[in-house]
């Protein structure tokens, strides 16, 4: 079968399409045929070595497809089941083996491409808005990178929950996308001081929570967008890791809270994982949240997809098609 393999860390050029021999699924494993694969920034972090993984490897966690075989001890799935997952390794391939514990059955109403575009990003939004900080009607939130794959889902879901949504974006086209997704206010961070604009938009009251996947370039400004007792949620490092965090800033800027959650912790408990998926599938099936797939590329173009993602020139989700 064909798979993207990484033999050394580096730029997008290290993503090589190769023939790869996949062994039969082991105990507790499922072999799935990937119909669509999600593209996410965590794969950039892994490829560059910011997040270290053993070499060589096949990138990718988020994918949707069909079960083709099950290993010993697997009873929840059978060949022919439509399935999806937000995590693991080996998604940039025609087929992959992965633990049954990270798979969920995919409702017939949700397409493979939609699932591949929403499992990691949608479940990330689910825990951000429903667990890390539980958004309620009347809350004011700031979401950085509001026109990205996670951001466009978050704008819709947060507005559905009754929040006032402020989103930062890189240009006017992205501002339009974020507004169409539900952002009440958009801030062009390349042209405007987002801290000053948040204060202006909120009449000086600022936000209950800031969701920040950008990192270095938005910190510590994100803290200055919070009202007393507000929460700073860092969940990504698109511009580089935060390297100047000072816990005293939290007291100085209003008894703030700060957290760095990850999806892996939330889905480690199977019952909680299934509950999160049920919540996500429900809001998507109802039409309250639509999953935008803006770019489709063949698997062989994984390097080009990474270049576009790193340049922050993408909007919505990109899916790779094996």
C-alpha positions in Angstrom: 0.0 0.0 0.0 1.0 3.7 -0.3 1.8 5.8 2.7 3.6 9.0 3.6 6.7 8.2 5.6 8.9 10.5 7.6 12.5 9.3 8.2 13.9 12.5 9.6 12.6 15.7 11.1 12.6 18.9 9.0 10.5 20.8 6.4 7.6 19.6 4.3 10.1 17.9 2.0 10.7 15.1 4.5 7.1 13.8 3.8 7.8 11.0 1.3 5.1 8.9 -0.5 6.4 5.3 -0.4 5.2 1.7 -0.7 4.8 0.3 2.9 4.0 -3.1 4.1 1.3 -3.0 6.9 1.2 -6.1 9.2 -2.1 -7.7 10.2 -3.9 -6.0 13.1 -2.6 -7.2 16.5 -4.6 -7.9 19.7 -7.1 -5.1 20.3 -6.4 -3.5 17.0 -8.5 -2.7 13.9 -7.3 -2.3 10.4 -9.2 0.5 8.6 -9.2 1.7 5.0 -8.8 5.4 5.1 -11.4 7.2 2.9 -10.4 10.7 4.0 -7.7 12.1 6.3 -7.7 15.3 8.3 -4.8 17.7 8.2 -3.8 19.3 11.5 -1.1 21.5 13.0 0.0 18.8 15.4 1.4 17.0 12.4 3.6 20.0 11.6 4.9 20.0 15.2 5.7 16.3 15.0 7.4 16.7 11.5 9.6 19.5 12.7 10.6 17.8 15.9 8.8 20.3 18.3 6.8 17.3 19.4 9.2 14.3 19.3 8.0 11.0 17.9 10.0 7.9 17.1 11.4 7.7 13.6 10.5 6.6 11.0 6.7 7.0 11.2 3.6 7.7 9.1 2.0 10.9 10.2 -1.7 11.7 10.8 -4.3 11.0 13.5 -7.6 12.1 12.2 -9.3 9.9 9.6 -12.5 8.2 8.6 -13.1 5.0 6.6 -14.1 1.4 6.8 -13.0 -1.5 9.0 -11.4 -4.2 6.8 -10.1 -6.5 9.5 -10.0 -6.9 13.3 -7.4 -8.3 15.6 -7.8 -10.8 18.4 -10.1 -9.6 21.2 -11.9 -6.9 19.3 -15.7 -7.3 19.6 -17.0 -3.8 19.2 -16.2 -3.5 15.5 -16.5 -5.8 12.5 -15.4 -5.6 8.8 -17.6 -3.1 6.9 -18.3 -0.8 9.8 -17.9 2.9 9.0 -15.6 4.4 11.6 -13.6 7.5 12.5 -10.9 8.6 14.9 -9.2 11.9 15.9 -5.9 10.4 16.9 -3.1 7.9 16.7 -0.5 7.6 13.9 -0.6 6.2 10.4 -3.5 8.2 8.9 -1.5 9.5 5.9 -1.9 6.1 4.2 -4.3 4.0 2.3 -4.8 1.7 5.3 -3.7 1.8 9.0 -3.8 -0.4 12.1 -4.9 1.3 15.3 -6.3 0.5 18.7 -10.0 -0.2 18.7 -10.2 2.1 21.8 -9.6 5.2 19.7 -12.2 4.4 17.1 -15.9 5.3 17.1 -18.7 4.2 14.8 -19.6 6.9 12.3 -23.3 7.7 11.8 -24.6 7.2 8.3 -25.6 10.8 8.1 -22.0 12.0 8.3 -19.8 11.6 5.3 -16.2 10.4 5.4 -14.8 13.8 4.4 -16.9 15.6 7.1 -15.7 13.2 9.7 -12.1 13.5 8.7 -12.5 17.3 8.9 -14.2 17.3 12.3 -13.0 14.5 14.6 -9.9 16.2 16.0 -11.0 19.8 15.4 -14.7 19.2 16.4 -13.8 17.2 19.5 -11.2 19.9 20.4 -14.0 22.5 20.2 -16.2 20.3 22.2 -13.9 20.1 25.2 -12.9 23.8 24.9 -16.4 25.0 25.0 -18.1 22.4 27.1 -15.4 21.3 29.6 -12.3 23.5 29.8 -14.5 26.6 30.1 -18.2 25.8 29.9 -19.6 28.6 27.7 -23.0 29.9 28.7 -25.5 32.4 27.2 -24.2 35.9 27.8 -20.5 35.0 27.9 -18.1 37.0 25.8 -15.3 34.9 24.3 -12.2 35.7 22.2 -11.1 33.0 19.7 -7.8 33.5 17.9 -7.5 32.1 14.4 -11.2 32.2 14.0 -11.2 31.3 10.3 -9.1 28.1 10.8 -10.5 24.6 10.9 -11.0 24.7 14.7 -12.0 28.4 14.7 -14.9 28.1 12.2 -16.4 25.2 14.2 -15.9 27.2 17.4 -17.6 30.3 16.1 -20.7 28.4 15.1 -20.9 26.3 18.3 -20.2 29.2 20.7 -22.8 31.4 19.0 -25.3 28.4 19.2 -24.6 28.4 22.9 -25.5 32.1 23.2 -22.1 33.6 23.6 -20.9 36.8 22.0 -18.0 35.7 19.8 -15.0 37.9 19.0 -12.5 36.3 16.5 -9.1 37.4 15.3 -8.2 36.7 11.7 -5.4 37.5 9.2 -7.2 39.2 6.4 -10.6 40.5 5.2 -11.4 37.3 3.4 -10.9 35.3 6.6 -12.9 38.0 8.5 -15.9 37.3 6.2 -15.6 33.5 6.7 -15.5 34.0 10.5 -18.5 36.3 10.4 -20.5 33.9 8.3 -19.6 31.2 10.8 -21.0 33.2 13.7 -18.4 35.6 14.9 -20.2 38.8 16.1 -17.0 40.8 15.8 -13.7 40.2 13.8 -10.3 41.7 14.4 -7.6 41.9 11.7 -4.7 41.2 13.9 -2.1 42.3 11.2 -3.7 45.7 11.0 -5.2 46.3 14.4 -4.2 46.0 18.1 -6.4 43.1 19.1 -6.1 44.1 22.8 -7.3 47.6 22.2 -10.1 46.4 19.9 -11.4 43.8 22.5 -11.5 46.6 25.1 -13.4 48.8 22.6 -15.9 46.1 21.5 -16.7 45.1 25.1 -16.9 48.6 26.5 -13.9 47.9 28.7 -15.4 44.8 30.3 -13.3 42.4 28.3 -13.8 38.6 27.9 -14.7 35.7 30.1 -12.4 33.4 28.2 -9.7 33.6 25.5 -9.0 30.5 23.4 -5.5 30.8 21.9 -3.9 28.3 19.5 -1.5 30.9 18.1 0.9 31.0 21.0 4.0 33.2 20.9 2.7 36.2 19.0 -0.5 36.5 20.9 1.0 36.2 24.4 0.8 38.0 26.8 -1.7 40.1 24.9 -4.4 37.4 25.4 -4.2 37.9 29.1 -4.9 41.6 28.7 -8.2 40.7 26.9 -9.6 39.0 30.1 -11.8 40.4 32.8 -11.0 39.6 36.4 -11.3 35.8 37.1 -11.2 35.1 33.3 -9.6 32.1 31.8 -6.7 31.9 29.3 -6.9 28.6 27.4 -3.7 27.9 25.4 -4.2 24.9 23.1 -1.7 25.4 20.3 1.5 27.1 19.1 1.0 28.1 15.5 3.4 31.0 15.8 5.8 29.2 18.1 5.7 28.1 21.7 5.1 30.6 24.5 8.5 31.1 26.1 7.9 33.9 28.5 5.0 32.7 30.7 5.1 34.2 34.2 2.6 32.9 36.6 2.6 36.2 38.5 1.0 37.8 35.5 -2.2 35.9 36.4 -2.5 37.7 39.7 -1.3 41.1 38.4 -3.9 41.1 35.6 -6.9 40.1 37.7 -6.7 36.8 39.4 -6.8 35.0 36.1 -6.8 31.3 35.4 -4.6 29.6 32.7 -4.6 26.1 31.3 -3.1 24.0 28.6 -5.5 21.2 27.8 -5.0 18.4 25.3 -7.5 16.2 23.5 -5.7 13.0 24.6 -6.5 13.5 28.2 -10.2 14.0 27.5 -10.6 10.9 25.4 -8.5 8.6 27.6 -11.7 7.5 29.3 -13.8 5.6 26.8 -17.2 6.6 28.3 -16.2 10.3 28.2 -14.9 9.9 24.7 -18.2 8.5 23.4 -20.1 11.2 25.2 -18.0 13.9 23.5 -18.6 12.2 20.1 -22.3 12.0 20.8 -22.3 15.8 21.6 -20.4 16.6 18.4 -22.4 14.3 16.1 -25.6 15.8 17.5 -24.8 19.5 16.8 -23.5 18.6 13.3 -26.5 16.4 12.5 -28.9 19.2 13.7 -27.3 21.7 11.4 -26.3 24.0 14.2 -22.6 23.4 13.3 -21.6 22.9 9.7 -18.1 21.5 8.9 -16.3 23.4 6.2 -14.0 21.4 4.0 -12.3 24.1 1.9 -9.4 22.1 0.4 -9.1 18.6 -0.9 -5.8 17.2 -1.9 -4.6 13.7 -3.0 -2.4 12.0 -0.4 0.7 12.5 -2.7 0.4 16.2 -2.1 0.9 16.0 1.7 4.0 18.2 1.5 2.2 21.0 -0.4 -0.7 20.8 2.2 1.8 21.3 5.0 3.4 24.3 3.3 0.0 26.0 3.0 -0.9 25.2 6.6 2.4 26.5 7.9 2.0 29.7 5.9 -1.4 30.1 7.6 -2.9 30.6 4.2 -5.6 27.9 4.7 -9.2 28.4 5.8 -11.5 25.8 7.2 -10.4 22.2 7.0 -8.0 20.4 4.5 -8.6 16.7 3.8 -6.2 14.3 2.1 -7.7 11.7 -0.1 -5.7 8.3 -0.2 
